[in-house]
Amino acid sequence: MSENPKRYTITAALPYTNGPIHIGHLAGVYVPSDIYARYLRLQGKDVAFICGSDEHGVAISMKAKKEGITPQQVIDKYDGIIRQSFIDFGISFDNYSRTSSKIHHDTAQEFFKKLYDNNDFIEEVTEQLYDAKADQFLADRFVTGTCPKCDNPEAYGDQCERCGSTLNATDLINPKSTITGETPILKSTKHWFLPLDRYQDFLSKWILKDHAKDWKANVLGQVKSWLDDGLKPRAVTRDLDWGIDVPVEGAEGKKLYVWFDAPIGYISATKEWAAREGKNWEDYWKKEDTKLVHFIGKDNIVFHCIIFPAMLKAEGTFILPDNVPANEFLNLEGNKLSTSKNWAVWLHEYLQDFPDKQDVLRYALTANAPETKDNDFTWKDFQARNNNELVAVFGNFINRVVVLSNKYYDGIVPQPNEFTDVDMQTLNEMRAYPAVISSSVERYRFREALNELMNLARLGNKYLADEEPWKLVKENPERVKTQMFVALQIATALAVVSEPFLPFTSAKLRKMLDIHPSPEDVNDWNEVATAEQILSPGTKIGSAELLFAKIEDEEIQKQIDKLEATKTSNEMENKTTEPQKASATFEDFSKLDLRVGTIVEAEKMPKANKLLVLKVDTGLDTRTIVSGIAEHFSPEDVIGKRVTVLINLAPRALRGVESEGMILMTNNAEGKLVFVNPDADGVDNGATIS
C-alpha cells in the first residue's frame, strides 16, 4: 500500500444472523469502524465501508431446528433486526449485504473454483463424526465434549469457549451429538483442505516482521501463537444441508465451510455497492494504492490474519489488509456477555428504555472500549459518563454559548474586535485539535481520540469561565463580542470533529449553528485547523436545544434490576434437583410425627456462629430445638414464625443443650434458606401433617 492511499476499503465483521446484536458487538467492531469511516469521509477521502449478514453455517441450522422454522426464516428475521439496529445507531455502511444473495454465492463459488483449478487445495478422505441415529455427519457445532486442553466439559467441535482454543470435532473427549445425544461414530467422507502450512513463512514475515510496529500487540500475540504451533491444512468444505454448494464434480451434498465463504462476503458486498454506484469494485480490492482495514473482535483474529490472507495470497490478484485492529471483549457488570444466557444489553431494547440516546451509548462504549484488554460495561459508569461528561462538559458549554448569543445578539454571530493573547492562544489550541484527534484515530486509538474531543469542549468551558462575558457585557460590550465570537468558533469546531463519535449530536449542533455542509461551503475537518474563521460574523444561529439530558438513578436501577432478574432466571434454569432417595415404605413414613408449631423464643447459642436455640410451641408442649440457621436469621427474625416440626426425632445434645426435634427448611432459587411452613389460615399448633 502507498504512503498516501487513494481509496480506503473498510470492513466490519459480518454479524451472524442467529440473533440480534448487543453492546459487545457495538463496542468491539461497529462503533470503532464507523468512527474511522466517518473521520475519513470528513477529509474527503474515497471510502467503501462494507458489511453484511453472515447467513450460512451450522448455527443457523441449529437455530432453525430449535425454533421449528426454516433456515431462510431465521436469517430473514434477524437480518431485519440487525439492519435496523445499525440504522438506529448511525453505523454508516456504504453497503450492507447478505451472504445468502446470488452475487455472494457466485463470488464465493468463483473464488473456490479458481483455487481448485490452480491445485491450491488438498483433496482427502477423512474420518469424521457421524450420528447414526440422525443419519448425518455432524458439523462442528453439532458436537460437544470435553476440551483436550482445559477439560471444559461443554466445548464445541470447533472451539472451546472457556480457553479459546480452536479445535477439530475429533479432538473432543467423550463427544456427544447435540441432535440426538448419542455418541457419534467415525465415518469416511471426502473434503477439500486449504494447506495453510504452505503459507507459514509468508505469514510470519508479513505480519510478525513487516507489521511488528503498527499492529496491535494482542493481534500479533495471537498470530504468533498460531504460527509457533505450526499451521496445518484446514477443511474448506463440510457435509451440511445449508450453505453454498461446492462447485466441483464429486462434491454433491457438500457446502463451503462458513469461515471460507464469510470473508468473501466483503468482496461480494463491494461488488454489489460498486455496481449500484457506478464504480469499479476491483479498484477497492486489487489496487496497491488502496488501504484495506478489517475491524473485528479478538475471536476472529485467526480468520482475518491467517486464513483469509492465505486465501487472498493463493488467489493472487488481491491486496492484503494494511491493518486488523481487533478489539478484546466487553463484559457486562463483571460477567462475560452471553447471548444464550440473555446476559446482554440488546440494542433494540436499549432504545426502548433510552429513546434518542444513541450517542450516549456510543460515547460510553468508546470511552470504555476494550482496545487492549477486556473491559467492563456497568450501568453506573454509563450514567456517570453521561451526567459528568456529556451533560456537564460538552452540553454545558454549547448551551451557554448558544443561550448567551441569543440573549446578547438575537442569535447573530458578532463581528469580533481586536484579539487578546488569551483569545489567540485559545483559537490556536482549537485549531490544533483536528491534528491531535487525527493522530489517535489513524493509530486506531479511539478512546484516546474521544478524550481529546472532550478536551476541546473543556477548552471552551475554561475560556468562558475565565473570561466571564456575563459579568463584562454591560461595562465592555465590544470585548464581549470578541469573547462570544471565539466561543462560537469552538462550538463550530465541536460540531465538526464530534461527527465521527457523536453523529446525532453533531447533526443537531450543525443545525443549531446553521453550518449545513454543501459542496460549495463545507465546514470539514481540515477547515477547522486552517480557516481564520469557521463560523462567519452575521450568521444567524438557532435557539438553544438540549443536546444531552441527565439520567436519573431510577432509570439506572431499572436496568440493574432487569439484569438481576436475568441472573435469577438463569440460576433457576441451571438449578439441579437432588435425585430421588431410596424408596421408603408407608410404614417408614408413618413413623415420622410432623406437627405445626410456632417459635415463641429464640437466642444465639454462645460461642457458636451457626446455631440458634429455639423454644417451639408444638401444641403438645413447648420444647427446645437447636437449629443451624443463625447465619441466615437473627433471633428477632424468627420469633412468631409458623414452622413444620419433626417432634419424634430422638433427642440429641448440642453444646450441652438437649434438642428435641427438627425444624423443616429448604433453599429458594437464590440459595436462601427458607422455612417450610403451613400457609393456610385456621391451622393450629399441634396439627399433624400426613
N, C-alpha and C positions, 0 to 999 in steps of 0.2 A: 504494500500500500504506500502511496506517495505521502510526503510530509503534509501537503495541503489537499485532502481528498476533495474530489469534485462532487461527490454524492455520498450519501450515507444510507446503508440498509440496516435497520434496527429491528431485531426480532425479539418478541416476548414469548416465553414458553407457552405452548398450546395448552390451555386448561382442559382437563379431562372431563367429558360430559356425562359423568355418572352422579353428579350432584352440583349444587350451587357453589359459589366461591365465597371465601371468608377473608377476614383481615390478614391472615397469614399470607395468602396469595397476593393480596394488595401490597403488603409491606415488602415481601420478598422479591416481587417481579414487576408488577404492573405500575405502581407509582414511580419507582426509580426509572423505568424505561420511558414513562410518559414525561417525566421531568426532563430527561435527556432529549427526547424528540422535540418537545416544545421549545426548549432552550435553543436548539439548532435552528428551528424554523424562525425564531425571533432574529436570528442573524442572517436570514435569507438563504440558508443552506437548502440544498436539494435532498429531501428526506423521504424515504419509504419506510414507514413504521408498520410492521407486519405481525399479524397474529391470526388465530383461528381456533376452532374447536377440534380437539383430538377425539375422534369418534369411533376408533376401532379398538380391538383388544379384548381380552377375556373379562376385564372388569365390567365392561358394558353388557356382555352376555350374562354375567353373574347377576347384575342389577335387574336385567330383564326377567331372568328366571325367578328371582326373588319377588318381583312385583307382578308377575304373571302377564307381562306385556312383551311386545317385540323389541329387539334392539333399536329399530328405527324410531319407535315411540319414545324410548329412553333418550336418545340423542336429540330428538326434536324438542322434547320438553326442556332439557337442561341447556341446550344451545340458546333457547329463547331467554331463559332466566339469566344466564351468564352474559349474553349480549346486552340485556337491559341494565345489568349492574355496571358494566363498563361505560355505557352511555351516562348513567346516573352519576358516576364518579368522575366523568370528564376524561376518561382514558382515550386519547385522541388518535386511535389507529387510523392509518390511511386505508388499510383494508383488513377486515376481519372475515376470514373464510371458514370453510368446513372441510375436513378430510374425507367426508362422505361424498363430496362433489365430484362430478365427472372429470373436471380438469385435474383434480388431485389424483384420482385413480389412474388417469392416463399418464400423468407426470411420474408417479411412483413406479408404474409398470415399465415406462421407457427407461428410467434410471436403472432399475433392476436388469432389464434386458441388455443394456449396454455393458454393464459389468459382467453379465453372464456370457455375452458374446466375446468379451475380452478375456475370458477364462480367469476372472478375478475371484470366483467362488470355488469352494471345495464341495464336492457332492459326496455325501456319506450316508450310509445306512447305520443308524444308531439304535440303541435300546432306550426306549422312553417309557415313562409311567403310563399305564393303561388301566382304566376302570372297567373291569369285565362286566360288572352288573349294569353300568350305564352304557356299555359298548362304545366307548370313545377314549381317544388319547386325552390325557389331562394336561391342559395348558398350565403354566407355572402357578397362576393364582387359584387354580382348582386343586392345589395340593398344599397341605400344611403338614408340619412335622417339627422335629427338634433341630435347631440350628447347630451345625457341627462346630461352630466357633465360639458361641457363648451359651449354649444349652437352652436358649429360649424355646419353650415347647410349642409356640404359636408362630413360628417362622413360615413365610410363604416360599413357594418353589422358585421364586426369582430374587427374593431379598428378605433379609431379617431386619425388621423394623426396630428391634432393640439395639443391635450393634452396628447396623448399617451395611453389613456385608452383602455383596452381590453373590447370589448362589445359582446353581442349577438344581432343578427339582430332584434329580437323582442324588444330590448331596445330602438331602434331608435324612435324619434318623427317624425311624418309625413313621414314614409318610402315611397320610390318610387322604382319601378323596373328599373334597368338600361337597361333592354332589350326592354321594351315597353313604359316606362314612366308611367305606370299605378300604382295606389295604390294597393299593394298586399293585399290578404285576408289571414286569418289564416286557415290552413287545417291540419288535423291529419296525422302523419306519425310515423313509428316506427324506433327507433335508439338505439345504444348501447353506454353507457357512462362509462368513467373511473372515479370511485369515488375518486377524489383527496383528499376529506376530510378524508379518511382513513389513508392518509399518512402525515397529518398535523404535528403530534407530531414527527414523524421520520425526516421529512424535517427540522423542527425547530431546533432539536438537531444537526443533521448532518451538516447543513450549518451555522446557526447563533451561535452555540456553538463550534462545533468541528473545523470549518473553520473561526472563527471570526478574527483570527490574520493573516491568509495567503491569504484570498480572497480580491479582490478589494472592496473598500468602496461603489462604485457605484453599484456593483453587490449585495452586502449584503443589501444595502438600498432598492433596487427594490424587492428583495426576501422578506424582512421584511414587506414591504408594502402589498404584496400579502397575506402573512401569517396572518398579522394583520387583514385583511379584512375577513379572513376565507375562506379556499378553498372549492370549490363546484364541484360536478360531471361535467365532460366535455365530450361532444359527441365525439366519435372516428369514427363515420360513417356519411355519407352525401348522399343526393339524387343528384347524379351527373351522367353525361354520359362520364366522362373522369377520369380515375384513376384505382386503384387496386380493383378488386371485393372483396366484403366481403365474406369470405369463409364459411358461415354457412347457413343452411336451413332457408328459410323465409327472406333472405336478397337480393333477386333478384332485380337488378336495383340499388343497393346501392354500394357505393365505400368507401374505407378507407379515412378518413379525412386526408388531406395532412400533417397536423402537426404531425399526428400519424405515417405515413409511411416515412416521410422525414428523421428523425433522425435514423431510422432503416437502412437508406441508408449508414450510416457509417459502420454498421456491414456487410451488403451485399457487400460493396466495399472492405472491408478487406477480406472477403471470396474469392472474385474474385482474389485479389492480392496474397493471400496465396496459392491458387490452382496453380497459374501461377509460383510462386517462390518455390513451394515445401515445404511450411511451414504449421504449424497448426494454423488456424485462432483463435481457442479458446484460445490459449496462450495469444493473444493480447486483449482479451475481458473478460476472465474468471479467469486469474491467479492473485493472490494477489501481486505478485512481478512485475506486470505491472503498469506503471503510465499512466493514461488516462487524456488527456488535451483537452478541447474544446475551439477553437478560434472562437469568434463570435462578432457581433455588439450588441449594447445595445437593439435593437428591438427584439433580440432572447433570452434574458436572461430568461424569464419565461419558454420558451420551454426547455432550456438546464439545468436549475437549479431546476425546479419544475416538469414539465410534463414528460420529458424523464427519469429523475431519478426515478420518481414514476413508470413508465413503467418497468424500469430495476429491481426495487425492487420487483414489482409484479411478474415478470418472475422468479426471484430468483436465477439465476446462473451467472449473470453478475457483474463485478466490477462497482463501481461508479466513476465519474470523480474526480481526485485529485484537479483540478482547472478549473475554467471557466473565464479566464482573458478577459472579454468583454471590448471592447473599446466603447467610446462615438462616436458621429457623426462628420464628417468633413464637414464643409461648404465651399462654393466657392465664393470668392470675396464678403464676407459679407452676402450671401444669402444661404438658405438651398439648397443642391443638390436635383435636381428633374429630374427624367428620363422623366416624361410626358411633362415637360416644356423644355426639352433639355438643362437644366441648369447643365451642367456636362462637364468634360473633359474625353472623351471616350478613352480607352487605345489604340484601333486600330488607332484612329485619331491622338493621341499624337505621335505615332511612324512615321506617315507620315510627321509630321512637325519637329520632333526631332529624326531623324534616329540614331540608335546606342547610344541613351542616356537613355537607360533603367535604368541604375544605378543612373543617376541624379535624376530621378523621385523617385526611391526607397529611395534615400538619403533624398530628400526634404520631402517626406511623413513620413519617420521615424523620422526625426528631428522635425517635427511638428505634430507628431501623437496625436490623441485625446484620450490619455490613461486615463485621469481622468476627462476631461471635453471636451465639443465640441470645436474644433479648426477650424481655417480658413485657407484655401489654397489661396494664392494670387500669381499671376504670377511674381510680383516684388520680393516677398520673394524667390520664386523658382530661379529666376535669381541671387539674392544676394547669396544664399547658394551655387550655382554652382560656381560663379565667385570668391567669397570671401573665400570660404572654400575648395571646391573640387579642383579648379584650383590653388588658391593662397597658400594653405597649403599642401594638400595631393599631388597633381600633381607636384607642385613646388619642393617639397623635392625629390620625385622619379626622376624627370627629372635631378636635379643637381647631384644626386648620380650616375645615370647611365651615364650621359654625362662625368662627371669627371673620372669615372672608365675607360671608353673607351679612353679618352684623355690621361690619365697618364699610363694605364697598358694594353691597347688594349683589354679591357674587361675581363682581367684575375683578379679574386679576389686575392688581395695581401696577403702575409703572414704578420701577424701583428708582431710588436716588443713589447717591454715592455709597459704594460698599465699604464697610469697615473691614479690618483684618479678620475679625471673627466671621463675618459674612463670607469672605473669600475662602477662608480655611474650611468652613462648613461646606461650601459648594464644591471645593476641590476634593474633600473627603467623599462627598456624594458621588462625584464623577469617577472615583477610584473603585467604587463597589462593583460595577459590572465586570471589571477585570478580575477582582478578587473572587467573586462568585463563579466566574467562568473557570478559573484555575481549579476550583474544587469540583465543579461539575465534570470537567473534562478528565479528571482523575477518578471519577465515579464516587466521590465523597459527598454524597447528597446531604447527610446530616450536617456536615461542616458548612456546606453551601447555604442551607436553611438558616443556620445560626448567623451567617454573615448577612442574610436578608433581614433578620430581626435586628442586627446591629445597625443597619441603615435606619430602621424605624426608631431605634434608640437614639441615634444621632439627631433625628428630628425632634424627639421629645426633649432631649437635653438642650437643643438650641432654643426651643420655646421657653423651657423652664428658666434658662439663664437670661434670655432677653426680656421676658415678661411683657409682651406687647400690650396686654390688657391694662397694665399699670401706666404705660407710656403714651397711650393713644390720645389722651387729652392734651398733654403738655408738649408732645412732639409727634404729631400725626404723620409728618413726612418720613420720620425714621421708621415708624410702624409699617408704612407702605413697603419699605425695603425688607423689613423683617418678614412680613407676610408673603412677599414675592419669593424669598428664599425658602420659606416653609412650604409654599405651594410647589416649588421645584422638587423638593424632596418627596412630597406626596405623589407627584407625577412619576418620579423615578421608581417609587414603590409600586405604582400601578403597572409599570412595565416589567421590572425584574421579579415581581411576585408571580407573574403569569405561569411559569413552569410549575411552581409549587402549589399555588392557590388560584387556579384558573377562574373559579366562580367569583372569588373576591376581586381579582384583577378586573374582570368584566364589569362588576358593579362600580369599581373605582374609576375605571376609564369613562364610564357613562357619567358618573358624578362630576368628573373633571372635564368632560367634553373633549376627550382625546381619542375619539374613534379613529383607528388607523385606516388609511386608504393608500392605494398605490402612489398617489401624489404627495401624501403627507403622513409618513409612517414614524410614529414615536417608537422606534425599535431599540433593541439592546445597545447598539453601538452609539446611537444618538445621545443616550443618557450620559455616556462617557465623553462625548466630544462637543456637543452643542453648547453654545453660550446660554441658551435658554430653551427648555423643553416644554414649557407652558407659557405662551406668549401673553404679554400685557394686553388687556382688553378682552380676553376670552371670558365668556360668561359661564361660570360653573353652576352646577345644580345645588339643590339643598342637601343637607347632611342626611345620610342614610346609615342606619346601624349595620356595620359590617359583621360584627360578632356580638352574640348575646351571652351573658353569664349563664353557666349551667349550675343548677342548684343541687344541693346534697340529695334531695328526694329523687331526682332523676337518676343519679348515680346509684343510689341504694336499690332502686328498682332493677337495674342491670345486675348488680351483685346478687340480689335475691333470685333472679332468673337463673344465674349460674349455679347457685346453691341448690335450687330445685333440680337442675340437671344432674348435679353431683349425687343428690339423694336418689333420683330415679335410676342412675347408673348403679348405685350400690344395691338398690332393690333387685335390679335385673341380674346382678352378679352374685347376689347373696346365695350361698349354698345352704340347703336344708339338711339338717342332720338325718342320716339314714335311719330307717326303722330299726328299733332294737329287736332282740329275740322275742318270739311270741310268748305271751303270757296267757294263762287260763283265767276264766271268770273268777275262779276261786282265789287266784293270786290278787286280782284287783279288789275283790270283796274284802280282803284283809285290811286295805287302806281305809282309814277313817278320816275323811276330808270334811272339814266344817268351815262355816262362815264365821269370821271373827273380826274384832276391832282392836287396833293398837291403842291402848289407853295411856301408856307411859313409855318413854324411851330415853336412853342416855348412852354416852360413849363408854365403851369398855376401856378402863385405864390401861395405858401403855399398849394399846392395840389400835392400829390405824384403820383396820377393815371391819371391826366388829361393833355392832350396836346391841345393847341389852334391852329387850322389849318386854313390856307387860301386855299380854293379849287376852281380851275377854272372849273366850271361846263359846259362851253360852252355858257351858257346864261349870267353868271356873275361870279364874284369872291366873294365867301361868306365865312363867318366864321362858322366853325363847331368845337364844343368841343367834343373830343373823349377820352374815358378812356383807353388809350393804352400806357401810359407813363412808366408803369413798364416793358413793352416789347420792346419799341422802344424809341430811343433818337430822338430829333428834326432833327438831321442831317441824321438819318436813313431814314426818310420818305419823305423828300423834293424831288420832282420829281417822286414820286410813282404814277402809274396809279391806280385808285380806282373806285369802284362802289358806287354811292351816291344816297340815297333816298332824293330827293330835295323838296318834297312837305310835309315833316313832319312839323307839327305845330312848330313854333319857341318856344324855351324854354331857360330861363335864368339860367345859371350855374355859381355860384360865381360871379355874376354881369356881365357875358359875355353872350350875346344872341347867342345861337346856332341855325343855320338854316339848319338842315339836319342831316343825319346819314351816316357814312361810314360802308359798309358791311364787316364783319370779320367772321372767323371761326377758329377752332383749328385743327392742323395736328396730326399725330399719336403720336408724342412725347408730345402732350399737349401744343405746342407752338402756340401763336396767329399769324395768317397769314391773309393777305388781300385777299378778293375775288375780282379779277380784270380781265379785258379782256386781253387776251394774243395774240390776232390776230393783225397783222400789219394793218395800214390804218384805224383804228377806231379812230375817232376824239372826242375831248371833246364835250359833249353835245349830243352824240348819245344816243338814247333811247334804253332801254333794255326791251324786251317784250317777 
